[in-house]
Amino acid sequence: MQPPDEFDPPAGVPVELAPGLLRVLAPNPSPMTYRGTNTYLLGERDVAVIDPGPLDMAHMDAILNALKPGQRISHIFVTHTHLDHSPLAAPLAQRTGAPVHAFGGPEAGRSTVMKRLAAGGLAGGGEGIDHAFRPDVEVADGELIRGDGWSLEVLHTPGHLGNHIALAWEDACFTADHVMGWASSLVSPPDGDLTDFMAACHRLRARNWNVLHPGHGAPVTDPAGRLDWLIAHRMGREAAILAALTEAPATARELAQRIYTDTPASLLPAAERNVFAHLVDLTGKSRVEPQGELSAAARFSRLT
């Protein structure tokens, strides 16, 4: 992974990453978005925009200003409906006439267990959901979408969010927030599902990529190594949770405070959500069980 201080491009300035591919950084840096959201422009004449970004008219101007004479935006792709990725899609579509492509609305792709948790009142966490989002075109896993001189294969990669997709472009892949260039992905129930997340990691690992273009951070030039790290990182968290539960039953909050010792206090709620995601996954694998109903506040015991 590239050291964080080495990736600091100016917001709004197009950067050529490959022939026919530009990146424009949105001006929304934060502890959750790093330097900001990466918006990609793919194509030589008819251009696909991947992840327009937050509702920021200056960023829309930057996207439009990145177009060369004779170019137009023909497709808009939204990888998932967090507030740092999708809200600009609607005004950009209105301005350009390009249809918005996505897997579905905010709850599309949500797993059965996450539907139950949401029905029980669990909400919040993460970057915030774009509840108003509706695509013009719903895409399906495995679908091949062709444009003028480019084609993108849709890969449904739930985990960070149920409707999350990656987009394969030849031997490159736009991985959005599933595989990022600066940190591991947040998995926050009921929007995120760790069981789905790990399955999608293994699916991506099975492909022979040359580069990954993430939603935040620099291009990932060692895709296999990055995915191996991401899988190992999650397995390490799982091992730490199981070790802590061997000593005594605990809640997700207690476990987060015990395990995330180097995490700033302001990020501990996100860490708690990550721990709960692991606990839901471990419950599904019959390795832990909640004392009572499965919930974010439940106390969990390890099963032998």
C-alpha positions in Angstrom: 0.0 0.0 0.0 1.3 3.4 -0.9 2.2 5.5 2.2 -0.7 7.9 2.8 1.4 11.1 2.6 2.5 10.2 -0.9 -1.0 10.4 -2.4 -2.2 14.0 -2.2 -3.3 15.2 -5.7 -5.1 18.5 -6.0 -8.9 18.3 -6.0 -10.6 19.0 -9.3 -7.5 18.6 -11.5 -7.7 15.7 -14.0 -4.9 13.2 -13.8 -4.3 10.7 -16.7 -3.9 7.2 -15.3 -3.8 5.4 -18.6 -4.7 6.1 -22.2 -8.4 7.0 -22.1 -8.6 7.1 -18.3 -8.7 10.2 -16.1 -9.2 10.6 -12.4 -10.7 13.7 -10.8 -10.5 14.0 -7.0 -13.6 15.3 -5.3 -13.0 18.0 -2.6 -14.4 15.9 0.3 -11.4 14.8 2.4 -12.3 13.3 5.8 -11.3 10.5 8.2 -13.6 8.2 6.2 -12.8 9.4 2.7 -9.1 10.1 3.0 -8.1 12.7 0.4 -11.6 12.6 -1.1 -13.6 10.5 -3.6 -12.0 9.4 -6.8 -14.2 10.1 -9.9 -13.1 8.3 -13.0 -13.6 9.3 -16.7 -13.2 6.5 -19.1 -13.3 6.8 -22.9 -11.9 8.8 -25.8 -15.2 10.2 -27.4 -18.2 8.9 -25.5 -17.1 9.0 -21.9 -18.3 6.9 -18.9 -18.1 8.6 -15.5 -17.6 6.2 -12.6 -18.7 7.5 -9.2 -19.6 11.2 -9.7 -19.1 11.7 -6.0 -20.8 13.9 -3.3 -23.3 16.6 -4.1 -20.8 19.3 -4.9 -21.4 21.6 -7.9 -17.7 22.6 -8.0 -16.9 19.0 -8.5 -19.5 18.7 -11.3 -17.8 21.6 -13.0 -14.4 19.9 -12.6 -15.8 16.7 -14.2 -17.3 18.6 -17.1 -14.2 20.8 -17.5 -12.1 17.6 -17.8 -13.8 16.7 -21.0 -11.8 17.4 -24.2 -13.3 19.0 -27.3 -15.6 16.5 -29.0 -16.2 14.4 -25.9 -19.5 13.9 -24.2 -20.6 11.9 -21.1 -22.6 8.9 -22.4 -22.8 6.7 -19.2 -22.8 7.4 -15.5 -21.9 4.5 -13.2 -22.5 4.5 -9.4 -20.7 1.7 -7.6 -22.7 2.1 -4.4 -25.0 4.6 -2.6 -22.9 6.1 0.1 -23.1 9.9 0.3 -19.6 10.3 -0.9 -20.2 8.4 -4.2 -23.7 8.8 -5.6 -25.5 12.1 -4.9 -23.9 14.0 -7.8 -25.2 11.4 -10.3 -28.7 12.9 -10.6 -27.6 16.5 -11.4 -24.8 15.3 -13.7 -27.4 13.1 -15.5 -29.7 16.1 -15.8 -26.9 18.3 -17.1 -25.6 15.8 -19.7 -28.5 13.5 -20.5 -26.5 10.4 -19.7 -28.3 7.6 -17.9 -27.3 6.5 -14.4 -26.3 2.8 -14.1 -26.1 1.0 -10.7 -27.0 -2.3 -9.1 -30.1 -0.7 -7.5 -31.4 1.5 -4.7 -30.0 1.8 -1.2 -31.3 -1.5 0.0 -30.6 -3.6 -3.1 -28.4 -6.6 -2.5 -28.9 -6.6 1.3 -28.4 -10.1 2.8 -31.2 -11.9 4.7 -29.6 -11.4 8.1 -29.0 -7.7 7.5 -32.7 -7.3 6.4 -33.6 -8.8 9.8 -31.3 -6.5 11.7 -32.6 -3.5 9.8 -36.2 -4.5 10.5 -35.2 -4.7 14.2 -34.2 -1.0 14.1 -30.5 -1.2 13.5 -29.4 1.8 11.3 -26.6 4.3 10.9 -22.9 4.0 10.9 -20.5 4.5 8.0 -20.4 7.3 5.4 -24.2 7.8 5.3 -26.7 6.5 2.8 -28.1 8.3 -0.2 -31.7 7.3 0.4 -33.1 9.2 -2.5 -30.9 7.4 -5.1 -32.6 5.5 -7.9 -30.7 4.4 -11.0 -32.1 4.9 -14.5 -30.6 1.5 -15.5 -30.3 -1.4 -13.0 -27.2 -3.5 -13.9 -26.8 -7.2 -13.1 -23.8 -9.2 -11.9 -21.8 -10.4 -14.9 -23.4 -7.9 -17.3 -21.1 -6.5 -20.0 -21.8 -2.9 -20.8 -20.2 -1.5 -23.9 -19.5 2.1 -24.8 -17.5 3.8 -27.6 -14.2 2.0 -27.4 -14.6 0.6 -23.9 -16.5 -2.1 -22.1 -17.1 -2.7 -18.4 -18.0 -6.0 -16.7 -20.3 -5.6 -13.7 -19.1 -7.6 -10.6 -21.5 -7.5 -7.7 -19.2 -7.2 -4.7 -21.5 -6.7 -1.6 -20.0 -6.4 1.8 -19.2 -2.7 2.2 -22.8 -2.1 1.1 -25.3 -4.6 -0.4 -25.5 -2.8 -3.7 -21.8 -2.4 -4.1 -20.3 -3.3 -7.5 -16.9 -3.3 -9.0 -16.3 -2.7 -12.7 -13.8 -4.7 -14.7 -12.0 -2.9 -17.6 -9.8 -5.4 -19.4 -7.1 -6.3 -16.8 -8.0 -3.3 -14.6 -10.8 -3.1 -12.0 -12.6 -0.1 -10.5 -13.1 -1.5 -7.0 -14.6 1.6 -5.3 -14.7 1.0 -1.5 -14.3 -2.8 -1.5 -10.5 -2.5 -2.1 -9.1 0.9 -1.4 -5.7 2.4 -1.8 -5.2 3.6 1.7 -7.0 1.5 4.3 -9.3 -1.5 4.8 -12.9 -1.1 4.0 -15.5 -0.3 6.6 -18.2 -3.0 7.0 -21.0 -1.6 9.1 -24.2 -3.6 9.6 -27.0 -3.5 8.5 -25.6 -1.9 5.3 -22.4 -3.9 5.4 -22.1 -7.7 5.6 -18.7 -9.3 6.4 -19.7 -12.7 5.1 -20.5 -11.2 1.7 -17.4 -9.0 1.9 -15.1 -11.9 2.4 -16.7 -13.9 -0.4 -16.3 -10.9 -2.8 -12.6 -10.5 -1.7 -12.0 -14.1 -2.7 -13.9 -13.6 -6.0 -11.7 -10.6 -6.9 -8.6 -12.5 -5.8 -9.4 -15.3 -8.3 -8.9 -12.9 -11.2 -5.6 -11.8 -12.7 -5.6 -8.0 -12.4 -2.9 -5.7 -13.4 -4.2 -2.7 -11.4 -7.1 -1.7 -9.2 -8.5 1.8 -9.3 -10.1 2.4 -5.8 -12.7 4.8 -4.7 -10.2 6.5 -2.4 -6.4 6.6 -2.6 -3.8 5.7 -5.2 -4.0 3.0 -7.8 -3.3 -0.5 -6.3 -0.4 -1.8 -8.4 -0.1 -5.2 -6.6 -3.7 -6.4 -6.6 -3.0 -9.9 -5.5 -0.9 -8.7 -2.6 -3.4 -6.1 -1.6 -6.3 -8.6 -1.6 -4.2 -11.1 0.3 -3.5 -8.4 2.9 -7.1 -7.5 3.1 -8.2 -11.1 3.7 -5.4 -11.7 6.2 -6.3 -8.4 8.0 -9.9 -9.6 8.5 -8.8 -13.0 9.6 -6.5 -11.4 12.1 -9.4 -9.4 13.5 -11.5 -12.5 13.7 -8.8 -14.3 15.6 -8.5 -11.4 18.1 -12.2 -11.4 18.7 -12.3 -15.1 19.3 -9.3 -14.9 21.6 -11.0 -12.1 23.6 -14.2 -14.1 23.9 -12.3 -17.1 25.1 -11.6 -15.1 28.2 -15.1 -13.9 28.8 -18.3 -13.0 27.0 -18.4 -9.4 25.7 -20.3 -6.9 23.6 -19.1 -5.4 20.3 -18.3 -2.2 22.1 -16.2 -3.9 24.8 -14.4 -5.9 22.2 -13.6 -2.8 20.1 -12.2 -1.0 23.1 -10.0 -4.0 23.9 -8.8 -4.8 20.3 -8.6 -1.3 18.6 -6.1 0.1 21.2 -4.4 2.4 18.7 -7.6 3.8 17.2 -8.5 7.4 18.0 -11.6 7.7 20.2 -13.5 9.5 17.4 -13.2 6.4 15.2 -14.1 3.8 17.9 -17.8 3.8 16.9 -16.7 2.7 13.4 -14.5 0.1 14.9 -17.4 -1.2 17.0 -19.5 -1.6 13.8 -16.6 -3.6 12.3 -16.5 -5.8 15.3 -20.2 -6.4 15.2 -19.9 -7.3 11.5 -17.4 -10.0 12.6 -19.7 -11.2 15.3 -22.6 -11.5 12.9 -20.4 -13.5 10.5 -19.1 -15.7 13.4 -22.7 -16.3 14.5 -23.6 -17.5 11.0 -20.6 -19.9 11.2 -21.7 -21.2 14.6 -18.5 -20.0 16.3 -20.1 -17.5 18.6 -23.6 -16.9 19.8 -25.4 -13.9 21.2 -27.0 -14.0 24.6 -30.6 -13.4 23.5 -31.5 -11.9 20.2 -28.8 -11.0 17.6 -28.3 -7.2 18.0 -25.6 -4.6 18.1 -25.9 -4.4 21.9 -25.9 -8.2 22.5 -23.3 -9.9 24.6 -21.6 -12.7 22.7 -20.1 -16.0 23.9 -17.6 -18.2 22.1 -18.8 -21.7 21.1 -16.4 -24.6 21.5 
